[in-house]
Amino acid sequence: MKYLSLIFALFTLSFSATAQFGDLINKAKTVIGGEQLDISAGLKEALNLGVKEAVTSLSAKDGYYDSPYRILVPEDAQKVIDKVKLVPGFQGVEEDLIRKMNEAAELTAQKATPIFVGAIKNMTIKDGKDILMGKDDAATRYLERTTRTSLYEAFMPVIRESLDEVNARSYWKTVVDAYNKIPFTKDMNPELDDHVNNAGLDGLFRLIEKKEGGIRNDVAQRTSPLLKDVFGQQDN
């Protein structure tokens, strides 16, 4: 009887220990899951801040033009300009064109937010973990990888409309026509649309990258408890 009581006691103790261990495992999983969700939420908040700052800044009047992300003339267009600016009445052609291209990009930038927001919402827990422990621009590169094609396609008709709104394409046609009348030059008609689209997107992502770097490396830019908690993990 004593042996049976001892076996029963050992079995009960073993079952209790196993149950407690199982509870600890479940609690650990819950904590880990919660931490991952916080990471994802923190990165989404950081990206939303970066997007908001970039779009607000670059879509303002002279947002591109007065920034380090100013859009300059493409290489092929520069060849045209170098010749045409020697023609009377076209001395200021380069500056005029630069201003018009940047105005078009500024009008277009404000259209980016819904596409960015969609990509940010679709960020997975695994994406969040990989991004947090990645390079200083990992979140921006995720955003660029998941939105650039969509942004380019959505921007193109808006770019054309915006270029027309500031008379950039009609102005450029006048410049190209003048160039093609110059003796011994090969006829050219480099398009502005693709160049302004890609250069505008480059500036947008560079500004988001700058914001991301600030949040990662400057505690003062972690402006919410969530940002402080999440990005504090990468400091450890």
C-alpha positions, 0 to 999 in steps of 0.5 A, a space after each residue: 500500500 505504501 508503494 502504491 501511495 508513493 507511486 501515486 504521489 510521484 505521478 501526481 507531482 510529475 503531472 503537476 510539474 508537466 502542467 506548470 511547464 506547459 503553462 510557462 511555455 504558453 506564457 512565453 509564447 504569449 509574451 513573444 507573440 506580443 513582442 512581435 506584434 509590438 515590433 510590427 506596430 512600432 515599425 508601422 508607426 515609424 513608417 507612417 511618420 516617415 511617409 507623412 513627413 516626406 509627402 508633406 514636405 515634398 508636396 509643399 510649394 517648392 518642396 522639391 525645388 528648395 530641397 536636396 532632392 531637387 530634380 535636375 534635367 536628364 542627361 539627354 535633355 542637357 545636350 539639347 539645353 547646352 545648344 539651345 541656350 545659345 539661341 536668343 530668347 532661350 538663355 534661361 531655359 535650364 532654370 525654367 525647365 528645372 523649376 517646371 519639373 519640380 513643380 510637377 513632382 510637387 503636385 504629384 507627391 501628394 498622391 503617394 499616401 494611400 499606396 504607402 498606407 496600403 503597403 504598411 498595413 500589409 507588413 507581417 510580423 516576420 517582416 517587422 522582426 527582420 526589418 528591426 534587426 536589419 540595416 538603418 534603411 531596412 524599413 524604407 527598402 521594404 517600403 520601396 520594394 513593395 510600392 515603387 512599381 505601383 507608385 510609378 504606374 499611379 504617378 505616370 498619368 498624374 506626372 503628365 497632367 502635372 507637367 501640362 499644368 505647369 506647361 512643362 511639356 509644351 515649353 520643352 517642345 518649344 525648346 526641342 523644336 529650336 534645337 532641331 533647327 540648329 544646323 548639324 544637330 541630330 534631331 532629338 526629343 527626350 521625354 521628361 515623363 519617365 525622368 520626372 517620375 523616377 527622380 521624384 520617387 527617388 527623392 521621396 524614398 530618400 526622405 523617408 530613409 532619413 526619417 527612419 535613420 533618425 528614429 533608429 539612431 536618435 532617441 529624441 525622435 522616438 516620439 511615442 512610448 511604442 517607438 521608444 519600446 520597439 526601437 529600444 530593443 535594437 539598442 540592446 
